[in-house]
Amino acid sequence: MSPRRRSNEGTGGQGQDQAPGGHGPRRTTPSHGQGDGTRLDPPGARRQAPGEPTDSGHAGPAGSHAPAALTPGRGAPGFEGLTRPGDAARRRQAILQLLARAEEPIPGQRLAGLLGVTRAVIVHDVALLRAQGEPILATPAGYVLNRPPARFTWQVAVEHGPELQTIRRELYAMVDQGVTVRDVIVEHPVYGELRGLLDLRSRHDVDRFCRQMAATGAEPLLTLTGGPHLHTLEADDPTARARVEQALRELGFLLDKE
């Protein structure tokens, strides 16, 4: 009998669990993006030493880490036994541990693969954790634990068209100044202020976000107002605010006070 092939870890690519906001989709659920090489170890796991044999018995290169093999319905090694209804509390603690150690956002599909459950179970678990006060955010790239804000936080008012390349230029202009674009805010005639999480820190983040927009064909939130919207920005450098405003002014996107 031929050996049973084991599937790889989930790579993401599934929709996030709430509208990413701003330039993100409202009615269409966007992709969480790729895992971007996020390194995840089970609770208590030890990272592989240089030259130490991998699970296959062969020595790996310095700093290498063999990906955990997944068995359908069981989860990755170190996460087995979290698929039964009675294991829900332990599974939610595992979700918190994974998010706390991750260096990148974790897509919901990747969490599902690691824990051996469906993505719908992860959505349910995350909703309960958030209801209990856990600071989990759903960003276009996946789930993250909310981090303390940077030293300086402010909002900037902008206006431009809904074209994807225009949105990319606007976001580039901000992240290029060393700021984090935390969200986008528009005013809805019924719901009032609508805020969508972005958490974009680099051109890489912006490109990933724009790929999701293109793949889903979703409308940006700014279409609700015909263009005007706000972004919440963060930076550790107090001079970043002036640089961002100048860059946006040169593009003709900044809504000046006059």
VOBA-59213 format. One line per 10 residues: number of its first residue (from 1); for each residue x, y, z of N, C-alpha, C. Coordinates in nm, 3 decimals. Atoms other than C-alpha are relative to their C-alpha. Layout:
% VOBA-59213
NUM> X:Y:Z:X:Y:Z:X:Y:Z | ... $
This chain:
% VOBA-59213
1> 0.086:-0.120:0.000:0.000:0.000:0.000:0.089:0.124:0.000 | -0.082:-0.121:0.007:0.143:0.337:-0.092:-0.027:0.085:0.121 | 0.019:-0.084:-0.119:0.201:0.578:0.196:-0.097:0.112:-0.027 | 0.099:-0.107:0.012:-0.070:0.828:0.259:0.069:0.135:-0.003 | -0.062:-0.131:0.014:0.028:1.173:0.142:-0.059:0.096:0.102 | 0.046:-0.099:-0.098:0.009:1.443:0.407:-0.009:0.136:-0.066 | 0.019:-0.132:0.059:-0.124:1.783:0.316:0.087:0.101:0.069 | -0.083:-0.106:-0.056:0.073:2.101:0.369:-0.081:0.087:0.091 | 0.069:-0.096:-0.084:-0.007:2.375:0.614:-0.083:0.092:-0.085 | 0.084:-0.095:0.072:-0.283:2.613:0.520:0.079:0.122:-0.037 $
11> -0.074:-0.116:0.047:-0.152:2.901:0.317:-0.083:0.125:-0.005 | 0.081:-0.121:0.002:-0.434:3.144:0.367:-0.078:0.007:-0.129 | 0.073:-0.020:0.122:-0.609:3.295:0.072:-0.150:-0.004:0.019 | 0.143:-0.003:-0.023:-0.950:3.287:0.239:-0.039:0.138:0.044 | 0.050:-0.133:-0.032:-1.167:3.584:0.317:0.014:0.032:0.146 | -0.006:-0.039:-0.138:-1.133:3.783:0.630:-0.139:0.002:0.058 | 0.125:0.023:-0.068:-1.409:3.782:0.886:-0.081:0.125:0.023 | 0.081:-0.120:0.000:-1.515:4.141:0.870:0.053:0.087:-0.112 | -0.046:-0.082:0.111:-1.495:4.407:0.604:0.127:0.069:0.038 | -0.127:-0.061:-0.034:-1.135:4.530:0.592:-0.007:0.150:0.002 $
21> 0.026:-0.140:-0.014:-1.269:4.876:0.548:0.077:0.086:-0.094 | -0.067:-0.098:0.077:-1.165:5.184:0.374:-0.001:-0.035:-0.144 | -0.011:0.039:0.137:-1.038:5.076:0.047:-0.037:-0.147:-0.013 | 0.030:0.142:0.006:-1.146:4.723:0.138:-0.144:-0.026:-0.036 | 0.134:0.038:0.042:-1.456:4.534:0.036:-0.102:0.020:0.112 | 0.107:-0.008:-0.098:-1.792:4.581:0.205:-0.093:-0.119:-0.012 | 0.093:0.110:0.018:-2.019:4.322:0.051:0.070:-0.128:-0.036 | -0.073:0.119:0.041:-1.752:4.085:-0.075:0.107:-0.030:0.101 | -0.100:0.037:-0.100:-1.534:3.895:0.167:0.135:-0.015:-0.067 | -0.127:0.004:0.069:-1.169:3.956:0.068:0.090:-0.110:0.052 $
31> -0.099:0.101:-0.041:-0.871:3.729:0.091:0.078:0.049:0.119 | -0.091:-0.034:-0.110:-0.659:3.719:0.400:0.141:0.018:-0.051 | -0.136:-0.009:0.050:-0.357:3.717:0.179:0.075:-0.128:0.029 | -0.083:0.116:-0.023:-0.074:3.470:0.193:0.057:0.004:0.140 | -0.056:0.008:-0.134:0.093:3.353:0.507:0.128:0.076:0.016 | -0.122:-0.078:-0.004:0.411:3.542:0.412:0.106:-0.064:0.086 | -0.107:0.067:-0.073:0.628:3.281:0.575:-0.012:0.011:0.149 | 0.017:-0.011:-0.144:0.482:3.333:0.919:0.044:-0.129:0.067 | -0.053:0.117:-0.066:0.665:3.097:1.150:-0.080:-0.029:0.125 | 0.088:0.035:-0.110:0.432:2.918:1.386:0.048:-0.130:0.062 $
41> -0.038:0.119:-0.071:0.536:2.666:1.649:-0.107:-0.035:0.100 | 0.097:0.039:-0.102:0.308:2.464:1.877:0.043:0.048:0.137 | -0.036:-0.044:-0.134:0.294:2.566:2.243:0.111:-0.087:0.057 | -0.110:0.072:-0.062:0.622:2.470:2.412:0.098:-0.058:-0.099 | -0.089:0.059:0.099:0.790:2.380:2.083:0.136:0.068:0.004 | -0.136:-0.054:0.006:1.165:2.425:2.047:0.039:0.015:-0.145 | -0.041:-0.022:0.137:1.300:2.577:1.729:0.125:-0.083:-0.031 | -0.106:0.090:0.042:1.541:2.362:1.530:0.135:0.067:0.004 | -0.137:-0.050:-0.007:1.910:2.410:1.596:0.069:-0.023:-0.133 | -0.072:0.020:0.126:2.158:2.446:1.305:0.051:-0.143:-0.011 $
51> -0.049:0.134:0.025:2.229:2.106:1.154:-0.079:-0.110:0.067 | 0.080:0.101:-0.069:1.968:1.930:1.369:-0.090:-0.070:-0.099 | 0.086:0.071:0.094:1.774:1.659:1.186:-0.142:0.052:0.005 | 0.140:-0.038:0.008:1.429:1.756:1.065:-0.085:-0.123:0.025 | 0.089:0.114:-0.020:1.121:1.536:1.096:0.028:-0.112:-0.096 | -0.027:0.103:0.097:1.237:1.353:0.787:0.129:-0.075:0.031 | -0.123:0.067:-0.038:1.563:1.258:0.958:0.123:0.058:-0.064 | -0.114:-0.063:0.066:1.786:1.483:0.745:0.031:0.132:0.067 | -0.041:-0.125:-0.063:1.985:1.769:0.885:-0.041:0.116:-0.086 | 0.044:-0.119:0.073:1.842:2.105:0.787:0.104:0.107:0.011 $
61> -0.093:-0.111:-0.006:2.033:2.426:0.719:-0.019:0.081:0.126 | 0.006:-0.082:-0.122:2.105:2.673:0.993:-0.127:0.081:0.000 | 0.121:-0.079:-0.016:1.784:2.825:1.120:-0.120:-0.055:-0.072 | 0.114:0.054:0.074:1.564:2.599:0.908:-0.102:-0.055:0.096 | 0.109:0.049:-0.084:1.231:2.485:1.039:-0.093:-0.079:-0.088 | 0.086:0.083:0.082:1.046:2.193:0.888:-0.145:0.033:0.030 | 0.140:-0.032:-0.024:0.679:2.285:0.837:-0.072:-0.118:0.062 | 0.076:0.105:-0.065:0.439:2.095:1.054:-0.092:-0.066:-0.100 | 0.089:0.073:0.089:0.255:1.822:0.866:-0.139:-0.004:0.060 | 0.137:-0.002:-0.046:-0.121:1.830:0.886:-0.070:-0.129:-0.038 $
71> 0.086:0.113:0.026:-0.355:1.536:0.913:-0.143:0.050:0.004 | 0.138:-0.053:0.001:-0.712:1.619:0.809:-0.077:-0.041:0.124 | 0.081:0.027:-0.118:-0.932:1.650:1.116:0.080:-0.015:0.128 | -0.081:0.018:-0.120:-0.637:1.631:1.358:0.080:0.125:0.036 | -0.081:-0.116:-0.029:-0.424:1.943:1.325:0.147:-0.031:-0.006 | -0.144:0.014:0.006:-0.051:2.002:1.323:0.052:-0.064:0.129 | -0.059:0.056:-0.122:0.180:1.819:1.568:0.008:0.105:0.110 | 0.006:-0.093:-0.111:0.138:1.982:1.907:-0.137:0.061:0.018 | 0.135:-0.055:-0.008:-0.220:2.082:1.832:-0.106:-0.108:-0.016 | 0.097:0.106:0.012:-0.385:1.741:1.818:-0.098:0.003:0.117 $
81> 0.096:0.011:-0.109:-0.696:1.676:2.024:-0.075:0.127:0.028 | 0.071:-0.126:-0.021:-0.842:2.025:1.978:-0.121:0.011:-0.093 | 0.106:-0.003:0.099:-1.110:1.928:1.728:-0.136:-0.038:0.055 | 0.127:0.044:-0.057:-1.378:1.791:1.960:-0.071:0.117:0.069 | 0.075:-0.110:-0.064:-1.657:2.013:2.101:0.049:0.031:0.142 | -0.045:-0.023:-0.136:-1.524:1.963:2.454:0.136:0.065:0.010 | -0.134:-0.058:0.001:-1.185:2.100:2.351:-0.001:0.147:-0.042 | 0.011:-0.136:0.053:-1.315:2.444:2.247:0.081:0.100:0.081 | -0.072:-0.097:-0.085:-1.166:2.631:2.545:0.150:-0.011:-0.024 | -0.144:0.018:0.026:-0.821:2.479:2.488:0.037:0.050:-0.140 $
91> -0.028:-0.045:0.136:-0.844:2.551:2.116:0.008:0.152:-0.006 | -0.003:-0.147:0.002:-0.922:2.918:2.181:0.126:0.053:0.067 | -0.127:-0.039:-0.061:-0.623:2.942:2.413:0.115:-0.020:-0.098 | -0.103:0.024:0.100:-0.412:2.792:2.135:0.000:0.111:-0.105 | 0.009:-0.110:0.095:-0.540:3.061:1.898:0.071:0.124:0.056 | -0.064:-0.115:-0.063:-0.430:3.331:2.143:0.151:-0.016:0.005 | -0.143:0.025:-0.005:-0.088:3.169:2.185:0.065:0.016:-0.137 | -0.054:-0.014:0.136:-0.035:3.148:1.810:0.007:0.146:-0.042 | 0.000:-0.141:0.038:-0.132:3.511:1.758:0.104:0.079:0.078 | -0.096:-0.073:-0.084:0.087:3.627:2.045:0.143:-0.021:-0.050 $
101> -0.135:0.030:0.044:0.396:3.459:1.895:0.027:0.034:-0.146 | -0.016:-0.021:0.144:0.333:3.534:1.528:0.062:0.136:-0.029 | -0.062:-0.124:0.044:0.543:3.798:1.355:-0.078:0.066:-0.114 | 0.084:-0.049:0.109:0.287:3.840:1.075:-0.146:-0.034:0.032 | 0.140:0.041:-0.015:-0.094:3.835:1.060:-0.018:-0.145:-0.046 | 0.026:0.140:0.034:-0.229:3.478:1.043:-0.137:-0.010:-0.065 | 0.131:0.016:0.064:-0.504:3.408:0.788:-0.085:-0.103:0.073 | 0.090:0.092:-0.067:-0.810:3.230:0.923:0.014:-0.142:-0.052 | -0.015:0.134:0.055:-0.757:2.937:0.686:0.125:-0.068:0.053 | -0.122:0.058:-0.055:-0.405:2.889:0.819:-0.022:-0.046:0.143 $
111> 0.034:0.042:-0.136:-0.530:2.880:1.176:-0.084:-0.128:-0.002 | 0.085:0.119:0.011:-0.792:2.628:1.070:0.084:-0.124:-0.030 | -0.085:0.112:0.033:-0.526:2.405:0.916:0.087:-0.043:0.116 | -0.086:0.033:-0.114:-0.299:2.425:1.219:-0.076:-0.072:0.110 | 0.078:0.056:-0.110:-0.578:2.335:1.459:-0.091:-0.115:-0.044 | 0.075:0.115:0.046:-0.743:2.073:1.240:-0.149:0.018:0.000 | 0.143:-0.028:0.004:-1.081:2.244:1.217:-0.031:0.079:-0.126 | 0.038:-0.080:0.116:-1.276:2.433:0.954:0.019:0.148:0.030 | -0.014:-0.143:-0.019:-1.242:2.803:0.897:-0.121:0.058:0.073 | 0.120:-0.047:-0.071:-1.600:2.849:1.019:0.015:-0.015:0.151 $
121> -0.024:0.018:-0.143:-1.493:2.711:1.357:0.092:0.110:0.052 | -0.091:-0.107:-0.041:-1.207:2.964:1.371:-0.074:0.132:0.010 | 0.079:-0.124:-0.004:-1.447:3.249:1.289:-0.084:0.004:0.128 | 0.081:0.008:-0.122:-1.674:3.132:1.572:0.086:0.021:0.124 | -0.088:-0.013:-0.116:-1.384:3.099:1.818:0.049:0.143:0.017 | -0.051:-0.137:-0.007:-1.244:3.441:1.732:-0.110:0.096:0.046 | 0.111:-0.085:-0.043:-1.586:3.602:1.772:-0.022:-0.011:0.151 | 0.017:0.017:-0.144:-1.619:3.453:2.120:0.116:0.062:0.077 | -0.116:-0.059:-0.068:-1.267:3.559:2.215:-0.010:0.152:0.002 | 0.015:-0.146:0.004:-1.335:3.915:2.104:-0.111:0.045:0.093 $
131> 0.109:-0.034:-0.092:-1.662:3.916:2.298:0.046:-0.006:0.145 | -0.055:0.009:-0.134:-1.458:3.818:2.605:0.104:0.108:0.028 | -0.091:-0.112:-0.020:-1.239:4.124:2.554:0.139:-0.020:-0.054 | -0.132:0.021:0.056:-0.940:3.971:2.376:0.020:0.095:-0.119 | -0.021:-0.104:0.103:-0.783:4.239:2.148:0.043:-0.057:-0.135 | -0.031:0.060:0.130:-0.794:4.040:1.824:-0.058:0.090:-0.110 | 0.044:-0.080:0.113:-0.813:4.242:1.504:0.001:-0.086:-0.126 | 0.005:0.067:0.130:-0.915:4.111:1.162:0.044:0.101:-0.106 | -0.054:-0.089:0.100:-0.698:4.284:0.902:-0.008:-0.067:-0.137 | 0.002:0.064:0.132:-0.682:4.226:0.525:0.097:-0.116:-0.013 $
141> -0.100:0.108:0.009:-0.379:4.001:0.584:-0.029:-0.115:0.095 | 0.030:0.107:-0.096:-0.530:3.795:0.867:-0.022:0.056:0.139 | 0.023:-0.038:-0.140:-0.575:3.799:1.244:0.130:0.044:0.066 | -0.112:-0.046:-0.081:-0.343:3.992:1.474:-0.053:0.039:0.137 | 0.033:-0.058:-0.130:-0.340:4.087:1.839:0.030:0.148:-0.006 | -0.018:-0.144:0.003:-0.385:4.459:1.877:0.124:0.038:0.078 | -0.124:-0.042:-0.064:-0.056:4.621:1.958:-0.014:0.142:0.054 | 0.008:-0.137:-0.051:0.006:4.940:2.158:0.024:0.099:-0.113 | -0.019:-0.098:0.108:-0.020:5.249:1.938:0.139:0.062:0.006 | -0.127:-0.071:0.007:0.287:5.434:1.823:-0.009:0.129:0.081 $
151> -0.006:-0.119:-0.085:0.395:5.750:1.997:-0.092:0.111:-0.050 | 0.081:-0.107:0.057:0.211:5.982:1.758:-0.110:-0.060:-0.086 | 0.116:0.047:0.075:-0.138:5.917:1.622:-0.082:0.121:-0.043 | 0.081:-0.111:0.050:-0.341:6.150:1.403:-0.082:-0.049:-0.119 | 0.082:0.033:0.115:-0.596:6.155:1.123:0.026:0.101:-0.112 | -0.018:-0.086:0.117:-0.563:6.292:0.772:-0.123:-0.018:-0.089 | 0.118:0.002:0.088:-0.853:6.385:0.541:0.048:0.008:-0.144 | -0.042:0.007:0.141:-0.814:6.293:0.175:-0.122:-0.020:-0.088 | 0.106:0.022:0.098:-1.020:6.276:-0.141:0.063:-0.037:-0.133 | -0.047:0.042:0.133:-0.959:6.092:-0.467:-0.099:-0.100:-0.057 $
161> 0.089:0.093:0.067:-1.123:5.855:-0.713:0.019:-0.143:0.048 | -0.002:0.137:-0.048:-1.190:5.483:-0.660:0.091:-0.094:-0.079 | -0.085:0.086:0.081:-0.941:5.355:-0.919:0.109:-0.064:0.086 | -0.095:0.074:-0.083:-0.707:5.091:-0.776:0.139:0.062:-0.004 | -0.132:-0.060:0.008:-0.392:5.259:-0.904:0.005:0.131:0.078 | 0.005:-0.122:-0.079:-0.503:5.585:-0.742:0.010:-0.032:0.148 | -0.008:0.043:-0.139:-0.557:5.408:-0.412:0.142:-0.042:0.035 | -0.138:0.043:-0.025:-0.212:5.250:-0.442:0.093:0.120:0.015 | -0.085:-0.120:-0.009:-0.049:5.589:-0.502:-0.021:0.070:0.133 | 0.028:-0.065:-0.128:-0.223:5.736:-0.198:0.065:-0.074:0.116 $
171> -0.054:0.079:-0.109:-0.119:5.452:0.032:0.153:-0.002:-0.003 | -0.146:-0.009:0.012:0.238:5.450:-0.102:0.050:0.132:0.061 | -0.044:-0.131:-0.047:0.262:5.823:-0.026:0.007:0.005:0.152 | 0.001:-0.001:-0.147:0.183:5.753:0.340:0.103:-0.096:0.059 | -0.094:0.096:-0.060:0.381:5.436:0.414:0.144:0.035:-0.033 | -0.137:-0.040:0.035:0.684:5.579:0.234:0.059:0.098:0.100 | -0.049:-0.094:-0.101:0.708:5.835:0.515:0.019:-0.065:0.136 | -0.025:0.072:-0.125:0.746:5.566:0.780:-0.117:-0.006:0.095 | 0.118:0.005:-0.086:0.390:5.569:0.908:-0.075:-0.130:-0.024 | 0.092:0.113:0.014:0.137:5.292:0.965:-0.139:0.054:-0.027 $
181> 0.139:-0.037:0.030:-0.204:5.334:0.802:-0.088:-0.100:0.073 | 0.076:0.092:-0.084:-0.422:5.184:1.072:-0.139:-0.030:-0.054 | 0.139:0.023:0.042:-0.766:5.231:0.918:-0.041:0.103:-0.103 | 0.063:-0.100:0.085:-0.993:5.425:0.690:-0.141:0.019:0.054 | 0.129:-0.035:-0.058:-1.312:5.602:0.796:-0.081:0.078:-0.101 | 0.093:-0.073:0.085:-1.611:5.712:0.593:-0.128:0.022:0.079 | 0.127:-0.029:-0.067:-1.947:5.857:0.693:-0.115:-0.056:-0.081 | 0.114:0.062:0.065:-2.255:5.654:0.610:-0.127:0.075:0.039 | 0.120:-0.078:-0.034:-2.596:5.828:0.591:-0.090:-0.066:0.103 | 0.082:0.070:-0.097:-2.758:5.560:0.810:0.081:-0.045:0.120 $
191> -0.081:0.057:-0.108:-2.482:5.393:1.013:0.095:0.100:0.064 | -0.095:-0.095:-0.055:-2.280:5.705:1.072:0.142:-0.035:-0.040 | -0.141:0.024:0.030:-1.905:5.654:1.095:0.027:-0.149:-0.018 | -0.043:0.137:0.027:-1.777:5.332:0.936:0.152:-0.003:-0.006 | -0.145:0.010:-0.009:-1.423:5.228:1.016:0.044:-0.139:-0.046 | -0.055:0.127:0.048:-1.228:4.960:0.832:0.147:-0.009:0.033 | -0.140:0.018:-0.037:-0.897:4.818:0.954:0.085:-0.028:-0.124 | -0.095:0.023:0.108:-0.599:4.827:0.719:0.134:-0.050:0.054 | -0.129:0.038:-0.061:-0.277:4.810:0.928:0.106:-0.021:-0.106 | -0.099:0.004:0.108:-0.051:4.885:0.632:0.125:0.075:0.044 $
201> -0.124:-0.061:-0.049:0.313:4.955:0.712:0.107:0.017:-0.107 | -0.103:-0.001:0.104:0.503:4.912:0.385:-0.065:-0.013:-0.136 | 0.051:0.021:0.135:0.469:4.896:0.009:-0.040:-0.145:-0.021 | 0.037:0.142:0.008:0.462:4.519:0.045:-0.143:-0.020:0.050 | 0.136:0.010:-0.053:0.150:4.550:0.261:-0.102:0.062:-0.095 | 0.092:-0.067:0.094:-0.008:4.794:0.015:-0.023:-0.086:-0.123 | 0.015:0.084:0.119:0.060:4.566:-0.281:-0.087:-0.122:0.029 | 0.082:0.115:-0.036:-0.091:4.269:-0.100:-0.147:0.041:0.011 | 0.137:-0.051:-0.013:-0.399:4.474:-0.016:-0.062:0.026:-0.137 | 0.052:-0.030:0.134:-0.438:4.591:-0.375:-0.026:-0.127:-0.080 $
211> 0.026:0.128:0.067:-0.408:4.235:-0.501:-0.133:-0.060:0.046 | 0.127:0.049:-0.052:-0.696:4.140:-0.275:-0.117:0.077:-0.060 | 0.105:-0.083:0.061:-0.902:4.429:-0.407:-0.026:-0.043:-0.144 | 0.014:0.039:0.139:-0.834:4.326:-0.765:-0.063:-0.138:-0.012 | 0.049:0.138:0.009:-0.907:3.959:-0.698:-0.148:-0.009:0.033 | 0.140:0.006:-0.041:-1.241:4.025:-0.532:-0.091:0.089:-0.084 | 0.081:-0.094:0.075:-1.354:4.310:-0.755:-0.090:0.084:0.088 | 0.084:-0.072:-0.096:-1.491:4.479:-0.444:0.016:0.152:-0.015 | -0.002:-0.146:0.004:-1.575:4.847:-0.422:0.063:0.055:0.127 | -0.055:-0.062:-0.121:-1.371:5.065:-0.185:-0.106:0.078:0.074 $
221> 0.099:-0.071:-0.081:-1.558:5.227:0.101:-0.014:0.147:-0.040 | 0.009:-0.141:0.034:-1.477:5.573:-0.031:-0.108:0.028:-0.102 | 0.110:-0.021:0.094:-1.746:5.519:-0.296:-0.128:0.042:0.071 | 0.118:-0.042:-0.076:-2.002:5.576:-0.019:-0.010:0.151:0.013 | -0.001:-0.145:-0.017:-1.896:5.938:0.007:0.038:0.074:-0.127 | -0.043:-0.065:0.123:-1.789:6.002:-0.350:0.146:0.040:0.001 | -0.144:-0.028:-0.003:-1.424:6.025:-0.247:0.055:0.040:0.134 | -0.058:-0.044:-0.128:-1.373:6.203:0.088:0.003:-0.112:0.104 | -0.013:0.098:-0.108:-1.246:5.983:0.371:0.116:0.038:0.088 | -0.106:-0.024:-0.097:-1.013:5.979:0.670:0.087:-0.125:0.013 $
231> -0.090:0.108:-0.039:-0.711:5.768:0.757:0.057:0.031:0.138 | -0.071:-0.014:-0.126:-0.577:5.713:1.108:0.142:-0.049:-0.023 | -0.141:0.028:0.025:-0.198:5.722:1.095:0.076:-0.005:0.133 | -0.085:0.011:-0.118:0.069:5.627:1.348:0.146:0.008:-0.042 | -0.143:-0.007:0.025:0.440:5.702:1.368:0.071:0.029:0.129 | -0.084:-0.035:-0.114:0.722:5.729:1.619:0.073:0.131:-0.023 | -0.071:-0.122:0.038:0.872:6.026:1.434:-0.100:0.116:-0.009 | 0.097:-0.111:0.003:0.690:6.356:1.502:0.001:0.078:-0.131 | -0.005:-0.074:0.126:0.804:6.497:1.167:-0.073:-0.073:-0.113 | 0.065:0.078:0.105:0.622:6.223:0.974:-0.131:0.064:-0.045 $
241> 0.129:-0.060:0.034:0.293:6.411:0.985:0.015:0.104:-0.111 | -0.020:-0.104:0.101:0.424:6.707:0.787:0.043:-0.060:-0.133 | -0.044:0.065:0.124:0.593:6.477:0.535:-0.116:-0.067:-0.072 | 0.116:0.066:0.061:0.274:6.280:0.478:-0.091:0.104:-0.064 | 0.089:-0.102:0.055:0.066:6.593:0.429:0.058:0.062:-0.127 | -0.063:-0.057:0.119:0.318:6.733:0.182:-0.009:-0.097:-0.118 | 0.006:0.099:0.107:0.327:6.409:-0.016:-0.142:-0.011:-0.057 | 0.139:0.008:0.046:-0.054:6.393:-0.032:-0.042:0.128:-0.072 | 0.032:-0.128:0.065:-0.076:6.762:-0.122:0.055:0.001:-0.143 | -0.061:0.003:0.134:0.160:6.708:-0.416:-0.079:-0.089:-0.095 $
251> 0.084:0.087:0.083:-0.067:6.430:-0.541:-0.139:0.058:-0.025 | 0.131:-0.060:0.014:-0.371:6.653:-0.507:-0.108:-0.074:0.078 | 0.095:0.080:-0.077:-0.532:6.417:-0.253:-0.038:0.063:0.134 | 0.022:-0.052:-0.135:-0.510:6.621:0.068:-0.116:0.097:0.002 | 0.107:-0.097:-0.023:-0.822:6.799:0.193:0.052:0.104:0.097 | -0.054:-0.105:-0.084:-0.676:7.122:0.323:-0.111:0.072:0.075 | 0.098:-0.068:-0.086:-0.846:7.329:0.591:-0.077:0.108:-0.074 | 0.072:-0.103:0.073:-0.926:7.608:0.352:-0.092:-0.063:-0.103 $
